[in-house]
Amino acid sequence: MVSCTLIIIDGTFIHERPNALSLFWCVGSAFIKLSVLILPFIADVCKNWRSIYNVWSAPCLVALALVIFLVPETYFERPPVALDGRVLVQSSSEKVRVYDDWEDVESSGSERPLPDVPPKRSFWARFGVNRAPGTNFKAMGVTYMQMVLCILNPLTFWVALLTGVNLSGIIFLSISQPAVLVGLWDLDLQTKGVGIGIAGIIGSLLAFPASGPLASWFTRYYSLRSGGIRHAEIYLPAFAMPVVSGLVSVILNGVAINNNWKPIWLYVASGISIFSYLTGNVAFTLWITEAFPQWAVAALTVQLFTGNMVSFGIGTAIMGWVQDKEVMAPTMLIGGLILFLGALAVPVAFWGKTARQYIHGRWSESEKGALRPQ
């Protein structure tokens, strides 16, 4: 997942990333939920679950081949480009300058020549792994050290914890809903799968306009009002969407199960939880890569690693409650964690810039973990 996200970040300009990340997460989730919808009709997931892995190995191999052949190496110093009547210059460290005409670019010394046309390669040469300019194996070792520093970094660790708690809400719904739908309401696996699949598809489709396009509009609006200045904290308002929707989905699920509401409310909670997960992935990735561009690789790795570890740890801890049919205790636990960690975005919005500048000044002289180090 980190590799896919880094490919998207490396292949897009800053203003294109919200929409690109939204397409990646939301469209991918819609296809996954579509497969969940039809899965109970084509396989017995309780007895013959290994066939699912056998079937999905083929699409995985096809996707790997498409990445090798259709995703070229984009590691280069990007030349100035014309954009909306002006000249956009993006440095290797993600700093963007906008000039009125080409003379200003030349006088600033920012112009770089276009890269040479790559020579034709043989068919088998495409399978070779070439080291990108400016990288070495020492840089790979430094990235592991930066991962340790990212864990100690309070800002990246906070986002990683928020990612894990947000994902734990989906895990809680996944382990609490099936027993209720099958036991209390006597729904078969096909009906349950159709309901959850449709809810997930709707949540995935609604998450697209509420994540990337909305973030693009807000950052553009705020940048124009602030005279073209854009800091990483501008993405923090996007955290409100996954935090609020994640809290609503967990509470709605717990109340619906505790009061024996109709299954439609469980499906609504499931759709909202998917909406929260997808909007959160887009918002968290945008902020963490903009806040620490020199540590983009290490920060994303720590975010996903810590987030998954925390979420599955919470899922294991609440398993006993769910088996005892006690849903309000885990509901209050996960809901309280989402509310607490989400509320930390408010002080980060006010003092996060100062903290980032302090961390940058002490620890980020090395850019070996950046996507395009200078």
Residue, then its C-alpha position, 0 to 999 in steps of 0.5 A: m500500500v505504501s508503494c502504491t501511494l508513493i507512486i501516485i505522489d511521485g507521479t503528480f503535482i501537489h495540486e493534483r494529489p487530492n483527486a488522484l489519491s481519492l480515485f485510488w482509495c475510493v475506486g479501489s474500495a468500490f471494486i473490493k466491495l463489489s467483489v464482497l457483494i458477489l462473493p457469497f453467490i460464487a463460493d462458500v466462504c465458510k468452507n472453501w475460502r482458499s479458492i478466494y485466494n487462488v482466484w485473486s492471485a491472477p488479478c494481483l499478477v496482472a496489476l504487477a505487470l501493469v505497474i512494470f510496463l505502464v508506470p515509467e520512472t518519474y524520478f527527475e528534477r521537474p522543469p517549469v511548466a505553463l499553468d493557467g497563464r503562469v509558470l509553475v516551478q516545483s522543486s525536488s523538495e516539493k516547494v512550489r513557486v508561481y511566476d508571471d512569465w518565463e523571464d522571471v524564471e530565468s532570472s531566478g535561476s530556477e530553470r532546468p533543462l528538460p531531461d534527455v529522451p531515454p534511449k530505446r531499451s530491449f524487451w528484457a531490459r524493462f525488467g531490470v531494476n535501475r537505481a534512481p539518480g541520487t539514491n544509494f543503499k546508504a539512503m535505504g538504511v537512513t530511511y529505517m532510522q528516519m522511521v524510528l524518528c517518525i515514531l518519536n515524532p509526536l505529529t506523525f505518531w498522532v496521525a498514525l494513532l488516529t489512523g489506527v483508531n479510525l480503522s478499529g471502528i471498521i473492525f468493530l463493525s465487521i466482527s459485531q454485525p455478522a452475528v446479529l444479522v445471521g442470528l437475530w434477524d436470521l439472514d442468510l450469507q447471500t442477503k447479508g453480503v448483498g446488504i454490506g456490499i451495497a452499503g460499502i459501494i455507496g460509501s465509497l462513491l460518496a467518499f470521492p467528492a467529500s475527500g479529494p475534490l473538497a480538499s482541492w477546493f478548500t486549499r485553493y480558496y484558502s491559498l487565494r485568501s492568504g496571498g498564495i501561501r499554503h502550509a501543511e496545516i491547511y489540510l487539517p480541516a479535512f480531518a473533520m470528515p473522517v472523525v465525525s463520520g467514524l464517530v457516528s458510524v460506531i455509535l449508530n452501530g452500537v445503539a442499533i445492536n443494543n436496541n435491536w433496530k432493523p438491519i437497514w441501520l447496520y447497513v447505514a453504519s457500515g456505509i458511513s464507516i467505509f466513508s470515514y475510512l476512505t476520507g481519512n486515508v486521503a486526508f491523513t496521507l495529504w497532511i503527513t506528506e506535506a508536513f514532512p516532505q523530506w520524510a515522506v517514505a518513512a512517515l507513510t510507512v510508520q503511519l500504515f504500520t502503526g495504524n494497522m498494529v493499533s487497529f488490530g490490537i484494539g480489535t483483539a481487545i474487544m473480541g471478548w466483549v463482542q463474544d459476550k454480546e456486550v456492544m456498548a463498552p467497545t462502542m464507548l471505548i472506540g468512540g471516545l478514542i476517535l473523539f479524543l484523537g480527532a480533537l487534537a487536530v485543533p491544537v495542531a492547527f494552531w501550534g503544529k507549524t511551530a512544532r514542525q519547524y522545530i523538528h525540521g530544524r533539528w532532525s531533517e537535514s538529511e533528505k535521503g527519505a524524500l521522494r525527490p531529494q535535492 
